[in-house]
């Protein structure tokens, strides 16, 4: 077989060109027999994972809330969509520079897995922790739940104020 100069396309893709033989057929070796390896791929149909199956995998699994965190001139605001959760089922805690939101979305209707066409809503325990970018006054923090949106307002601590203390001598 004569060696010919490869085209740019052949060099980039690693392909080789070939000429059909005189019988109208063409053949092109893709690999040498000593390099041949067998690979078997089986495609399994995708099926949805249902809540009952998720519970079987791990009963400790928690959903994670999606949140927005932004600041105004005077406060840090955290917002999250928490539809279907009662205020008494939420726990918001502030520890040093971290805010943690925990709760549970209860599914009041029990439906067997084979009756679902889609199951995309998360039911069960969820949590989310957020590290705050600046100091806040945790005693003045407020949380409200309106129309399925949780809003947490955290007043900024004024770190620009200088507090002077008097030194007493004994």
C-alpha positions as a Markdown table, in Angstrom:
| # | Residue | x | y | z |
|---|---|---|---|---|
| 1 | Unk | 0.0 | 0.0 | 0.0 |
| 2 | Unk | 1.4 | 3.4 | -1.0 |
| 3 | Unk | 1.5 | 6.1 | 1.6 |
| 4 | Unk | -0.1 | 9.4 | 0.7 |
| 5 | Unk | -0.1 | 12.7 | 2.4 |
| 6 | Unk | -3.1 | 13.1 | 4.7 |
| 7 | Unk | -5.4 | 16.1 | 4.1 |
| 8 | Unk | -6.0 | 18.6 | 6.9 |
| 9 | Unk | -9.4 | 17.1 | 7.6 |
| 10 | Unk | -7.8 | 13.6 | 8.0 |
| 11 | Unk | -5.1 | 14.9 | 10.3 |
| 12 | Unk | -7.7 | 16.8 | 12.5 |
| 13 | Unk | -10.2 | 13.9 | 12.7 |
| 14 | Unk | -7.8 | 11.0 | 12.5 |
| 15 | Unk | -9.7 | 9.5 | 9.6 |
| 16 | Unk | -8.2 | 8.1 | 6.5 |
| 17 | Unk | -9.5 | 8.2 | 2.9 |
| 18 | Unk | -9.9 | 5.1 | 0.8 |
| 19 | Unk | -10.5 | 4.3 | -2.8 |
| 20 | Unk | -13.1 | 1.8 | -3.8 |
| 21 | Unk | -11.7 | -1.4 | -5.4 |
| 22 | Unk | -12.6 | -2.3 | -9.0 |
| 23 | Unk | -15.6 | -4.4 | -8.0 |
| 24 | Unk | -17.7 | -1.4 | -6.8 |
| 25 | Unk | -17.1 | -2.3 | -3.2 |
| 26 | Unk | -15.0 | -0.4 | -0.8 |
| 27 | Unk | -13.2 | -1.6 | 2.3 |
| 28 | Unk | -11.5 | 0.4 | 5.0 |
| 29 | Unk | -9.7 | -1.1 | 7.9 |
| 30 | Unk | -10.8 | 0.7 | 11.1 |
| 31 | Unk | -8.4 | -1.0 | 13.5 |
| 32 | Unk | -5.9 | -3.8 | 13.5 |
| 33 | Unk | -7.1 | -7.2 | 14.8 |
| 34 | Unk | -4.7 | -7.2 | 17.7 |
| 35 | Unk | -6.2 | -3.9 | 18.9 |
| 36 | Unk | -9.8 | -5.2 | 18.7 |
| 37 | Unk | -11.8 | -5.1 | 21.9 |
| 38 | Unk | -15.3 | -6.0 | 22.4 |
| 39 | Unk | -17.7 | -3.6 | 24.0 |
| 40 | Unk | -21.3 | -4.4 | 24.8 |
| 41 | Unk | -23.7 | -1.6 | 25.5 |
| 42 | Unk | -27.2 | -2.2 | 26.7 |
| 43 | Unk | -29.7 | 0.6 | 26.7 |
| 44 | Unk | -32.1 | 0.4 | 29.5 |
| 45 | Unk | -35.3 | 2.4 | 29.2 |
| 46 | Unk | -35.5 | 5.5 | 31.4 |
| 47 | Unk | -38.2 | 5.3 | 34.0 |
| 48 | Unk | -39.2 | 7.8 | 36.6 |
| 49 | Unk | -38.1 | 7.3 | 40.2 |
| 50 | Unk | -41.0 | 7.5 | 42.5 |
| 51 | Unk | -41.2 | 8.7 | 46.1 |
| 52 | Unk | -41.7 | 5.2 | 47.4 |
| 53 | Unk | -38.5 | 4.0 | 45.7 |
| 54 | Unk | -36.6 | 7.1 | 46.9 |
| 55 | Unk | -37.5 | 6.3 | 50.5 |
| 56 | Unk | -36.2 | 2.8 | 50.0 |
| 57 | Unk | -32.9 | 4.1 | 48.8 |
| 58 | Unk | -32.3 | 6.6 | 51.7 |
| 59 | Unk | -34.7 | 7.8 | 54.3 |
| 60 | Unk | -32.2 | 10.4 | 55.3 |
| 61 | Unk | -32.3 | 12.2 | 51.9 |
| 62 | Unk | -33.4 | 15.8 | 52.1 |
| 63 | Unk | -34.4 | 18.2 | 49.3 |
| 64 | Unk | -32.5 | 21.4 | 48.9 |
| 65 | Unk | -34.3 | 24.7 | 48.6 |
| 66 | Unk | -33.6 | 27.2 | 45.8 |
| 67 | Unk | -33.0 | 30.6 | 47.2 |
| 68 | Unk | -32.3 | 34.2 | 46.3 |
| 69 | Unk | -30.0 | 36.2 | 48.5 |
| 70 | Unk | -29.5 | 39.9 | 48.0 |
| 71 | Unk | -28.8 | 43.1 | 50.0 |
| 72 | Unk | -30.3 | 46.5 | 50.4 |
| 73 | Unk | -28.7 | 49.4 | 52.1 |
| 74 | Unk | -29.8 | 48.2 | 55.5 |
| 75 | Unk | -30.4 | 44.5 | 55.3 |
| 76 | Unk | -29.7 | 41.1 | 53.8 |
| 77 | Unk | -32.8 | 39.5 | 52.3 |
| 78 | Unk | -33.2 | 35.7 | 51.6 |
| 79 | Unk | -36.2 | 34.6 | 49.6 |
| 80 | Unk | -37.3 | 31.0 | 48.7 |
| 81 | Unk | -40.4 | 29.5 | 47.1 |
| 82 | Unk | -41.9 | 27.1 | 49.7 |
| 83 | Unk | -45.3 | 26.3 | 48.3 |
| 84 | Unk | -47.5 | 23.9 | 50.3 |
| 85 | Unk | -45.7 | 24.3 | 53.6 |
| 86 | Unk | -47.3 | 25.8 | 56.7 |
| 87 | Unk | -45.4 | 28.3 | 58.8 |
| 88 | Unk | -45.4 | 25.9 | 61.7 |
| 89 | Unk | -43.6 | 23.3 | 59.6 |
| 90 | Unk | -40.6 | 25.7 | 59.0 |
| 91 | Unk | -37.6 | 26.2 | 61.2 |
| 92 | Unk | -35.3 | 29.1 | 60.5 |
| 93 | Unk | -32.2 | 29.4 | 62.7 |
| 94 | Unk | -29.3 | 31.8 | 62.8 |
| 95 | Unk | -25.9 | 30.7 | 64.1 |
| 96 | Unk | -23.0 | 33.1 | 63.9 |
| 97 | Unk | -22.7 | 33.8 | 60.2 |
| 98 | Unk | -25.0 | 31.1 | 58.9 |
| 99 | Unk | -28.8 | 30.9 | 58.3 |
| 100 | Unk | -30.4 | 27.5 | 58.1 |
| 101 | Unk | -33.9 | 26.8 | 56.8 |
| 102 | Unk | -35.5 | 23.4 | 57.5 |
| 103 | Unk | -39.0 | 22.1 | 56.9 |
| 104 | Unk | -41.2 | 19.4 | 55.5 |
| 105 | Unk | -43.6 | 19.4 | 52.6 |
| 106 | Unk | -46.2 | 16.8 | 53.4 |
| 107 | Unk | -48.1 | 15.0 | 50.7 |
| 108 | Unk | -51.6 | 14.5 | 52.0 |
| 109 | Unk | -52.7 | 12.3 | 49.1 |
| 110 | Unk | -51.2 | 8.8 | 48.7 |
| 111 | Unk | -50.9 | 7.7 | 45.1 |
| 112 | Unk | -49.4 | 4.4 | 44.0 |
| 113 | Unk | -46.3 | 4.6 | 41.8 |
| 114 | Unk | -47.9 | 3.0 | 38.8 |
| 115 | Unk | -50.6 | 5.6 | 38.7 |
| 116 | Unk | -48.1 | 8.5 | 38.1 |
| 117 | Unk | -47.4 | 9.9 | 34.7 |
| 118 | Unk | -44.9 | 12.4 | 36.1 |
| 119 | Unk | -43.7 | 13.0 | 39.6 |
| 120 | Unk | -41.4 | 16.1 | 39.7 |
| 121 | Unk | -42.5 | 17.8 | 43.0 |
| 122 | Unk | -40.4 | 17.1 | 46.0 |
| 123 | Unk | -42.3 | 15.8 | 49.1 |
| 124 | Unk | -40.6 | 15.3 | 52.4 |
| 125 | Unk | -37.9 | 17.0 | 54.5 |
| 126 | Unk | -35.8 | 19.8 | 53.0 |
| 127 | Unk | -33.1 | 22.2 | 54.2 |
| 128 | Unk | -30.7 | 24.9 | 53.1 |
| 129 | Unk | -27.9 | 26.7 | 54.8 |
| 130 | Unk | -26.5 | 30.0 | 53.7 |
| 131 | Unk | -23.3 | 31.6 | 54.9 |
| 132 | Unk | -23.9 | 35.3 | 55.3 |
| 133 | Unk | -21.4 | 37.7 | 53.5 |
| 134 | Unk | -21.5 | 40.3 | 56.3 |
| 135 | Unk | -22.3 | 40.6 | 60.0 |
| 136 | Unk | -26.0 | 40.9 | 60.9 |
| 137 | Unk | -28.1 | 41.7 | 64.0 |
| 138 | Unk | -29.7 | 38.4 | 64.6 |
| 139 | Unk | -32.0 | 39.7 | 67.4 |
| 140 | Unk | -33.8 | 41.9 | 64.9 |
| 141 | Unk | -34.2 | 39.3 | 62.1 |
| 142 | Unk | -37.7 | 38.6 | 60.7 |
| 143 | Unk | -39.2 | 35.8 | 58.6 |
| 144 | Unk | -42.5 | 35.8 | 56.9 |
| 145 | Unk | -44.4 | 33.4 | 54.6 |
| 146 | Unk | -46.8 | 34.9 | 52.1 |
| 147 | Unk | -48.3 | 33.3 | 49.0 |
| 148 | Unk | -45.8 | 30.4 | 49.2 |
| 149 | Unk | -42.7 | 32.7 | 49.4 |
| 150 | Unk | -40.5 | 32.7 | 52.5 |
| 151 | Unk | -38.8 | 36.1 | 53.1 |
| 152 | Unk | -36.1 | 36.4 | 55.7 |
| 153 | Unk | -34.9 | 40.0 | 56.5 |
| 154 | Unk | -31.6 | 40.3 | 58.4 |
| 155 | Unk | -30.6 | 43.8 | 59.4 |
| 156 | Unk | -27.0 | 44.6 | 58.7 |
| 157 | Unk | -24.7 | 45.2 | 61.7 |
| 158 | Unk | -23.1 | 48.7 | 61.4 |
| 159 | Unk | -19.4 | 47.8 | 61.4 |
| 160 | Unk | -18.4 | 51.4 | 60.6 |
| 161 | Unk | -19.3 | 52.7 | 64.0 |
| 162 | Unk | -16.5 | 53.0 | 66.4 |
| 163 | Unk | -17.3 | 52.3 | 70.0 |
| 164 | Unk | -15.0 | 53.9 | 72.5 |
| 165 | Unk | -14.7 | 52.6 | 76.0 |
| 166 | Unk | -13.2 | 54.3 | 79.0 |
| 167 | Unk | -10.2 | 52.8 | 80.6 |
| 168 | Unk | -10.3 | 53.0 | 84.4 |
| 169 | Unk | -7.2 | 53.0 | 86.5 |
| 170 | Unk | -7.0 | 51.3 | 89.9 |
